[in-house]
Amino acid sequence: MPPSISNESYRTSVVWLRPAPPLRYRPPMKNELLKAIDAALSDNWDRAHKIVQQYEDDSTACWIHAVLHKIEGDAGNSRYWYSRSTHTYGEFADAKQELAAIKRAVQDQ
């Protein structure tokens, strides 16, 4: 650790590098994530983005967030959100197929 960074600053910055833990879906959250996926599949990127931003502590929401930035063409931001999920940028070639897979995963919980 460089001497110019305090222990607290270092600890806080390292926390952001860990994936967000999956949360046990409460019905309202599950419904919101499904709405975000449906909005993304309907090309309503802004609506989907606003929804997932509310759940940044959930790894599935981070996965959806990552796909949204992949669709947008922002690979750097997309890779950041993938790092907060349990998935990787190159795992799916097609964003719509990936969103369909996320939808199945959310529905199965």
Secondary structure as UniProt FT lines:
FT   TURN            3..4
FT   HELIX           7..15
FT   TURN            16..17
FT   HELIX           27..41
FT   TURN            42..43
FT   HELIX           45..52
FT   HELIX           53..55
FT   TURN            56..57
FT   HELIX           59..72
FT   HELIX           75..83
FT   TURN            84..86
FT   TURN            89..90
FT   HELIX           95..107
//
